């Protein structure tokens, strides 16, 4: 049997952490290895606690989830961070994504959705639905400086990879991109993998932000 996915909980409400712990520990492939009540405590404990996925609240005292995410993801072999927020358009959640989080989920998400999200980010993918991705772009559009089209991260991309990056930036799924470009979905997955490697992006969410910031979208 494969090892359990180690989950660390960060939330300033003890009852919320208790609920998440019960849910996570009820799964045979997941286990809670620690928890913290604020971002600073989380950073300190994660320095000595091995884990795979961090469930990170964004609005906390002492150090918020954005600052904690930036510090945690900057470390070698950093765990994946899944941001939890009460509001669908929480600017702190967007900031956390730009700080290195693998995605975000609403706290009132269905239990099965939360469990699936943990497994998804652990597998190396991102958790941001296409509709939310488009709202993310709207948010970035309202606050970002003028885009720089000659972004150095794009210099090694082929024309086809740029096309795929544009479509990823528009919130299209691999299936939708395959239909748009009339290619196999496996081919799209290969292009996305190459995009991640060439641009130094951790996941699909960072590709979305890159597509916008570089002026491609």
C-alpha positions, -999 to 999 in steps of 0.1 A, spaced: 0 0 0 13 34 -9 22 60 18 -5 84 29 -6 119 17 5 140 47 -17 171 52 -10 201 75 -39 224 86 -36 261 90 -66 281 103 -71 305 132 -104 288 141 -99 256 162 -133 243 153 -126 246 116 -93 227 120 -111 200 140 -136 196 112 -109 194 85 -89 169 107 -119 146 110 -126 147 73 -90 142 62 -82 114 87 -113 95 76 -96 87 43 -73 57 41 -48 76 18 -47 109 38 -34 118 72 -31 150 92 5 155 105 1 188 122 -18 221 125 -13 258 133 -35 287 143 -17 314 123 8 319 95 38 324 117 32 293 137 26 274 104 60 285 90 78 275 122 61 241 125 65 233 88 102 239 91 104 207 113 73 188 101 73 169 68 41 172 48 29 170 13 -1 194 12 -9 224 33 -45 236 37 -39 273 43 -65 299 54 -57 334 40 -71 356 67 -53 350 100 -36 371 127 2 375 132 10 364 96 -17 359 70 -19 331 45 -2 351 18 29 358 37 30 322 51 25 308 16 54 328 2 78 317 30 67 280 28 68 277 -10 103 293 -12 119 264 7 135 235 -11 111 205 -15 83 227 -4 48 212 1 20 221 -21 -3 248 -7 -40 248 -12 -55 281 -1 -89 281 16 -111 312 15 -146 323 25 -150 346 -4 -150 336 -41 -133 368 -51 -109 371 -21 -80 393 -32 -59 376 -5 -64 342 -22 -53 357 -56 -22 371 -39 -15 337 -23 -16 321 -57 9 345 -70 30 338 -40 32 301 -50 0 284 -39 -13 256 -61 -48 269 -62 -77 278 -39 -110 265 -28 -139 279 -9 -143 268 27 -179 258 20 -169 234 -8 -183 199 -6 -162 174 15 -156 153 -16 -144 184 -35 -119 192 -7 -106 157 -6 -103 156 -44 -84 190 -43 -59 176 -18 -52 147 -40 -50 168 -72 -25 193 -59 -4 164 -44 -3 149 -79 12 181 -92 -18 198 -108 -36 230 -98 -70 234 -84 -87 264 -100 -119 258 -120 -121 275 -154 -148 299 -142 -126 309 -113 -96 312 -136 -114 338 -156 -123 358 -125 -86 355 -115 -77 371 -148 -103 399 -143 -87 405 -109 -52 406 -123 -64 429 -151 -77 454 -127 -45 456 -106 -15 445 -127 9 470 -143 12 472 -181 21 438 -195 56 432 -209 52 413 -241 89 403 -245 89 385 -211 122 365 -210 103 334 -199 86 332 -233 118 333 -255 123 296 -258 86 288 -266 76 275 -300 47 291 -318 25 262 -309 35 264 -273 26 301 -273 -8 292 -287 -14 267 -259 -2 292 -233 -28 317 -246 -56 292 -243 -45 281 -209 -45 317 -199 -80 321 -211 -91 293 -187 -95 266 -213 -92 229 -202 -69 205 -220 -100 190 -237 -111 224 -249 -76 233 -261 -74 200 -280 -107 208 -298 -96 244 -306 -63 233 -321 -77 200 -336 -51 179 -319 -52 150 -295 -56 158 -258 -24 139 -250 -6 163 -273 -19 192 -253 -7 176 -221 27 173 -236 27 210 -246 16 220 -211 44 200 -195 69 217 -218 55 251 -209 59 244 -172 95 233 -177 105 261 -201 89 289 -181 98 276 -146 61 276 -136 51 253 -108 16 246 -121 -12 256 -144 -22 285 -122 12 302 -126 9 297 -164 -24 316 -163 -8 345 -144 23 344 -168 0 345 -199 -16 376 -186 14 394 -172 34 388 -204 6 403 -225 -3 372 -243 -39 373 -229 
